[in-house]
Amino acid sequence: MIIIENKSIADIPLLHVVEQKNNDKSLPFILFIHGFESVKENNLHYAYLLANKGFRVVMPEAIYHGERQTGLNSLEMNIKFWEIVTKTIDELQLIKDYYESENKIIPNQIGLAGTSMGGIITLGALTQYSWIKAAVSLMGMPYYEQFSQYQIEQFAAKGVKLPFTEQEKEAILEHLRTYDLSMQTEKLNERPLLFWHGMKDPIVPYKYTYQFYESIKPLYQHSPENLQFITDEKADHKVSRVGVLKLVEWFEKHVKEAEILEITK
């Protein structure tokens, strides 16, 4: 039986999903991040399938979302987009440390994934945490500075006055560069990375994500099996059933089974 626990760690609301018979064991661990203006509950189907395969899954609520919402409207949320992204990346360490201290996870069997904003967060987190064994980006992209500049231009075109000075804007961009995977691809270190993206995506453009994938291929010349891009030619900004199942397979192979293979060598 799969159990779903709603709890809070360091004031971060989250869902903890695991097979009941495994709850007291140290297990392979997956962190899964929801999308912008979504909530953690919307991705429970991923957690259910992963828990069925023997993973412990934790799905945190991003700041200003769901249980953490503060009444911001859509424009205000968009202005805070990068604060949400970087805050969530920072909070991943707190969550991981908690479950590790409780002996509920296997420290070298940790995966990270997310949809849309969650995919963006996933790619940024790879610049910060070597403990991420494998990752899956669903409709995400790594170009933090470039995308933030584009957003600023869009706000200006709509006549939106941003609540910060030019100096403050530069400070924000400087901060984002520390999380920008496109600027520090060496931090991938050949770790398993799967992309899924719909070619008709109107929100996070497909071409930029695929461009990044092509640019990092040379980094995986000795381990090409660790890098994969799944294109759905018909999909827009919604992950297909195939994409969901491929995520589960990826973590089985590169988080769970990979460690078993290393132990038996």
C-alpha positions in Angstrom: 0.0 0.0 0.0 1.3 3.5 -0.9 1.0 6.1 1.8 0.9 9.8 1.4 2.1 12.0 4.3 1.5 15.7 4.4 4.2 17.2 6.6 6.5 20.2 7.0 10.2 20.4 7.3 11.9 23.7 8.1 8.6 25.4 7.4 8.5 23.8 3.9 5.2 21.9 3.3 5.7 18.7 1.4 4.2 15.4 0.4 6.1 12.3 1.4 5.1 9.3 -0.7 6.4 5.7 0.0 5.2 2.1 0.1 4.1 1.5 3.6 6.2 -1.7 4.1 9.3 0.3 3.1 8.7 3.4 5.3 11.2 2.5 8.0 14.0 1.6 5.5 16.7 3.6 3.9 15.6 3.9 0.3 16.5 5.4 -3.0 15.2 9.0 -2.8 13.5 11.2 -5.4 12.8 14.9 -5.0 10.1 16.2 -7.4 9.3 19.8 -8.0 6.0 21.2 -9.3 5.6 23.9 -12.0 4.9 27.6 -11.8 1.4 28.5 -10.3 0.9 24.8 -9.8 0.9 22.8 -6.5 2.7 19.7 -5.2 -0.5 17.6 -5.3 -0.7 17.9 -9.1 2.2 15.5 -9.6 1.1 12.7 -7.3 0.9 10.3 -10.3 4.7 10.5 -10.6 5.2 9.8 -6.9 2.8 6.9 -6.9 4.6 5.1 -9.8 8.1 5.8 -8.3 7.0 4.6 -4.8 5.7 1.4 -6.5 9.3 0.9 -7.7 10.7 1.2 -4.2 11.6 4.8 -4.1 10.9 7.3 -1.3 9.5 10.4 -3.0 9.2 13.9 -1.5 7.3 16.7 -3.3 7.9 20.1 -1.7 5.7 23.2 -2.1 7.5 26.1 -3.6 7.3 29.5 -1.9 4.2 31.6 -2.8 2.4 28.4 -4.0 -0.3 26.2 -2.5 0.0 26.1 1.2 2.6 28.9 1.1 0.6 31.3 -1.0 0.4 34.9 0.2 -2.3 36.3 -2.0 0.0 37.5 -4.8 -1.7 38.0 -8.2 -0.3 36.5 -11.4 1.8 39.6 -12.3 3.4 39.7 -8.8 4.1 36.0 -9.0 5.8 36.4 -12.4 8.0 39.2 -11.0 9.0 36.9 -8.2 9.7 33.9 -10.5 13.5 33.8 -10.0 13.2 34.3 -6.3 10.9 31.2 -6.3 13.4 29.2 -8.4 16.5 30.0 -6.3 14.7 29.7 -3.0 13.5 26.3 -3.9 17.0 25.2 -5.0 18.3 26.3 -1.6 15.6 24.5 0.3 16.4 21.1 -1.4 19.4 20.9 0.8 17.3 21.2 4.0 14.9 18.5 2.9 17.7 16.1 1.9 19.6 16.7 5.1 16.4 15.9 7.2 15.7 12.6 5.5 19.4 11.7 5.6 19.5 12.4 9.4 16.5 10.1 9.8 18.2 7.3 8.0 15.4 7.2 5.5 17.4 7.6 2.3 20.5 6.1 0.7 22.7 9.1 0.3 24.3 8.1 -3.0 20.9 7.1 -4.5 19.2 10.5 -5.0 17.4 11.8 -8.0 15.8 15.2 -8.8 13.1 16.0 -11.3 10.4 18.6 -12.0 7.9 19.9 -14.5 8.3 23.3 -16.2 9.5 25.6 -13.4 10.4 22.4 -11.6 12.5 21.4 -14.6 14.2 24.8 -14.5 14.9 24.3 -10.8 16.2 20.8 -11.5 18.8 22.1 -14.0 19.9 24.9 -11.7 20.3 22.6 -8.8 22.8 20.5 -10.7 25.2 23.5 -10.4 24.8 23.4 -6.6 24.7 19.8 -5.4 27.0 17.0 -6.3 24.8 14.6 -4.3 22.2 14.6 -7.1 22.9 11.2 -8.8 20.6 11.7 -11.7 18.1 14.2 -13.0 15.1 14.6 -15.2 13.9 17.9 -16.7 10.4 17.9 -18.0 9.8 21.1 -20.1 12.6 22.9 -18.3 15.5 24.9 -19.6 18.9 26.0 -18.1 19.4 29.5 -19.5 18.8 31.5 -16.3 20.3 34.8 -17.2 19.1 34.7 -20.8 15.6 33.8 -19.9 15.4 36.5 -17.1 16.6 39.1 -19.6 13.8 38.0 -22.0 11.3 38.3 -19.2 12.4 41.8 -18.3 12.0 42.8 -22.0 8.5 41.4 -22.0 7.6 43.3 -18.9 8.9 46.5 -20.5 7.0 45.9 -23.7 3.8 45.6 -21.7 4.5 48.8 -19.8 5.1 47.0 -16.5 7.3 49.0 -14.1 9.6 46.5 -12.2 10.1 47.2 -8.5 13.8 47.4 -8.6 16.6 49.8 -9.9 19.1 49.0 -12.6 21.7 48.3 -9.9 19.3 45.9 -8.2 18.6 44.3 -11.5 22.3 43.6 -12.2 22.6 42.2 -8.7 19.8 39.8 -9.5 21.4 38.7 -12.7 24.7 38.2 -11.0 23.0 36.0 -8.4 21.3 34.0 -11.2 24.6 33.3 -12.9 25.7 31.2 -10.0 22.8 28.8 -10.8 23.0 29.0 -14.6 23.9 25.6 -15.9 24.6 26.9 -19.4 27.5 28.8 -17.9 29.0 26.0 -15.9 28.3 22.8 -17.8 31.4 21.1 -16.3 29.3 20.6 -13.2 27.2 18.0 -15.0 30.2 15.7 -14.5 28.5 13.1 -16.8 25.7 12.6 -14.4 22.6 11.0 -16.0 20.3 13.6 -17.4 17.1 13.1 -19.2 15.1 15.8 -21.0 11.5 15.5 -22.1 10.0 18.4 -24.1 7.0 19.0 -26.4 7.9 20.5 -29.7 4.8 22.8 -29.6 5.5 24.1 -26.1 4.3 27.8 -26.1 5.7 28.5 -22.6 9.2 27.1 -22.4 10.4 27.1 -26.0 11.5 23.6 -27.1 14.3 24.9 -29.4 16.4 26.4 -26.5 16.3 23.2 -24.4 17.2 21.1 -27.4 20.0 23.6 -28.3 21.4 23.1 -24.8 21.2 19.3 -25.1 23.1 19.4 -28.4 25.8 21.7 -26.8 26.5 19.3 -23.9 26.7 16.1 -26.0 30.5 16.3 -26.2 30.7 16.2 -22.4 29.1 12.8 -22.5 31.2 11.2 -25.2 32.5 8.6 -22.8 29.0 7.9 -21.3 26.4 8.6 -24.0 23.9 6.4 -22.3 23.8 9.0 -19.5 22.2 11.7 -21.7 18.9 11.5 -23.5 16.4 13.9 -25.0 12.9 12.8 -25.7 11.0 15.0 -28.2 7.2 14.8 -28.5 6.3 16.3 -31.8 2.6 16.7 -30.9 2.8 17.9 -27.3 2.6 21.4 -26.0 3.1 22.3 -22.3 1.9 19.0 -20.9 3.9 15.8 -20.3 2.6 12.7 -22.1 2.1 9.3 -20.5 5.2 8.2 -22.3 7.2 11.0 -20.7 5.9 10.0 -17.2 6.9 6.4 -17.7 10.3 7.3 -19.2 11.1 9.3 -16.0 10.4 6.3 -13.8 12.5 4.1 -16.1 15.4 6.7 -16.0 15.5 6.7 -12.2 15.2 2.9 -12.0 18.2 2.6 -14.3 20.4 5.5 -13.1 19.6 5.8 -9.4 18.4 2.4 -8.2 20.0 -0.2 -10.5 23.2 1.8 -11.1 24.1 1.4 -7.4 23.4 -2.3 -7.4 25.7 -2.7 -10.4 28.5 -0.8 -8.7 28.1 -2.9 -5.6 28.3 -6.2 -7.6 31.4 -5.2 -9.6 
